[in-house]
């Protein structure tokens, strides 16, 4: 069995082999799949992420959420802790830790039934997730178990089994360009 480090490297290579045009087109499809899903439609609050490199770009979905009157928030990392802070436009960001764009505001979001759209290097058929190895999302999920967790990935990032460890928290679903896989 491959190590997590090997799995991460293979999945990152697959994702990074996509062209900028493919990333743009596939991200648009993933946004459409999420936008039409009841979890997004019914959510008052949506927690997103600002894409880094060739991660799925959900920023058009943030703009759609703002137009729909939804509250949106993005993560900010301090030490080993990640929290979500409200953003009302794409102008409200600055570069933070790991070169990730973070919201500049200080209004932390606490709504427990929020939908959280989650990046990852890969996801499996049971909606297990493998990230970059820092554990930020898993620690966050452990403290907020009632949030709907929807991963966002290209089909090339989907595998049969990631062999998650006990502290790895599964998503409730994964959105790809071909549709949404639901685990619950």
C-alpha positions in Angstrom: 0.0 0.0 0.0 1.2 3.5 -0.8 2.1 5.9 1.9 0.0 9.1 2.4 3.0 11.1 1.1 3.1 9.0 -2.1 -0.7 9.3 -2.5 -0.5 13.1 -2.1 2.3 13.4 -4.6 0.4 11.3 -7.2 -2.8 13.2 -6.8 -1.1 16.6 -6.8 0.7 15.6 -10.0 -2.6 14.6 -11.7 -4.3 17.8 -10.6 -1.4 20.0 -11.7 -1.2 18.3 -15.1 -4.6 19.9 -16.0 -4.2 23.0 -18.3 -5.5 26.4 -17.1 -8.3 26.1 -19.7 -9.3 22.7 -18.2 -9.2 24.1 -14.7 -11.5 26.9 -15.8 -14.0 24.7 -17.6 -14.0 21.9 -15.0 -14.3 24.4 -12.1 -17.3 26.0 -13.9 -19.0 22.6 -14.2 -18.3 21.9 -10.5 -19.8 25.3 -9.5 -22.9 24.5 -11.5 -23.3 21.1 -9.8 -23.0 22.7 -6.4 -25.2 25.6 -7.2 -28.1 23.4 -8.1 -27.7 21.0 -5.2 -30.2 21.4 -2.3 -27.4 21.8 0.3 -26.3 25.0 -1.5 -29.8 26.2 -2.3 -31.0 25.8 1.3 -27.9 27.1 3.0 -28.0 30.5 4.7 -24.3 30.4 5.2 -21.6 29.0 2.9 -18.0 28.5 3.9 -15.6 28.5 0.9 -11.9 28.6 0.2 -9.8 30.8 -2.0 -8.2 28.5 -4.6 -4.4 28.0 -4.6 -2.7 26.9 -7.8 -4.9 24.6 -9.7 -7.5 23.8 -6.9 -11.1 23.9 -8.0 -12.0 27.6 -8.4 -15.3 28.2 -6.5 -15.0 32.0 -6.5 -17.8 32.4 -9.0 -20.0 30.4 -6.6 -19.1 32.9 -3.8 -20.3 35.7 -6.1 -23.5 33.8 -6.8 -24.0 33.3 -3.0 -23.6 37.0 -2.4 -26.2 37.8 -5.1 -28.6 35.3 -3.4 -28.1 37.0 0.0 -26.2 34.2 1.6 -23.5 34.9 4.2 -20.1 33.7 3.0 -16.9 33.1 4.9 -13.3 32.0 4.1 -10.6 30.4 6.3 -7.8 32.1 8.1 -5.0 30.2 9.7 -3.4 31.3 13.0 -0.9 28.8 14.4 -2.4 25.4 14.2 -6.0 26.8 14.2 -8.2 27.6 11.3 -11.4 29.7 11.6 -13.8 31.2 9.0 -14.3 34.9 8.7 -17.1 36.6 6.7 -16.3 38.2 3.3 -18.7 40.3 1.3 -16.6 40.7 -1.9 -13.4 39.5 -3.5 -11.8 42.8 -2.6 -11.7 41.8 1.0 -8.7 39.5 0.9 -4.9 39.6 1.4 -2.2 37.0 1.2 -1.8 35.0 4.3 0.0 31.9 5.5 1.1 29.4 2.8 0.4 32.1 0.2 -3.3 31.5 0.5 -5.6 34.5 0.2 -7.4 35.1 3.5 -10.3 37.4 4.4 -9.3 40.7 6.1 -12.4 41.1 8.2 -12.8 40.0 11.8 -16.4 38.8 11.8 -16.0 35.1 12.7 -18.8 32.8 11.5 -20.3 30.4 14.0 -23.4 29.1 12.3 -23.3 25.3 12.9 -25.6 24.3 10.0 -23.4 26.0 7.4 -22.3 24.3 4.2 -18.5 24.1 4.0 -17.0 23.6 0.6 -13.7 21.9 1.1 -10.5 21.6 -1.0 -8.4 18.5 -1.0 -5.7 16.7 -3.0 -8.1 13.7 -3.4 -11.3 12.0 -2.3 -12.4 8.4 -2.4 -15.6 6.6 -3.2 -16.7 6.8 0.5 -16.0 10.6 0.6 -12.8 10.3 2.6 -10.4 13.2 2.0 -6.7 13.6 1.8 -5.4 17.2 2.1 -1.9 18.6 2.2 -1.0 17.1 5.6 -1.4 20.0 8.0 -4.6 18.7 9.5 -6.3 22.1 9.6 -9.6 21.0 8.1 -9.8 17.8 10.1 -9.2 19.7 13.4 -11.8 22.3 12.3 -14.4 19.6 11.4 -13.8 17.8 14.7 -14.9 21.0 16.4 -17.9 21.6 14.1 -19.5 18.2 13.5 -22.9 19.5 12.3 -21.7 21.4 9.3 -22.4 19.9 5.9 -19.0 19.1 4.4 -18.8 19.0 0.6 -15.5 18.4 -1.0 -14.6 19.9 -4.4 -12.4 18.0 -6.8 -11.8 17.1 -10.4 -12.5 13.5 -11.5 -8.8 13.0 -11.8 -8.5 13.5 -8.0 -11.1 10.7 -7.2 -9.7 7.3 -6.2 -11.3 4.1 -5.0 -9.9 4.1 -1.4 -7.6 6.5 0.5 -7.4 4.2 3.6 -8.3 7.0 6.0 -7.0 7.0 9.6 -9.2 7.5 12.6 -8.6 11.2 12.8 -9.5 11.8 9.1 -13.0 13.1 8.8 -15.1 12.1 5.9 -17.0 14.5 3.8 -20.8 14.3 3.5 -20.4 14.5 -0.2 -17.9 15.3 -3.0 -18.6 17.6 -6.0 -16.8 16.9 -9.3 -17.5 17.9 -12.8 -19.5 14.8 -13.4 -21.9 15.3 -10.4 -22.0 15.0 -6.7 -21.3 11.8 -4.6 -23.2 11.7 -1.4 -22.0 9.6 1.6 -25.0 10.1 3.9 
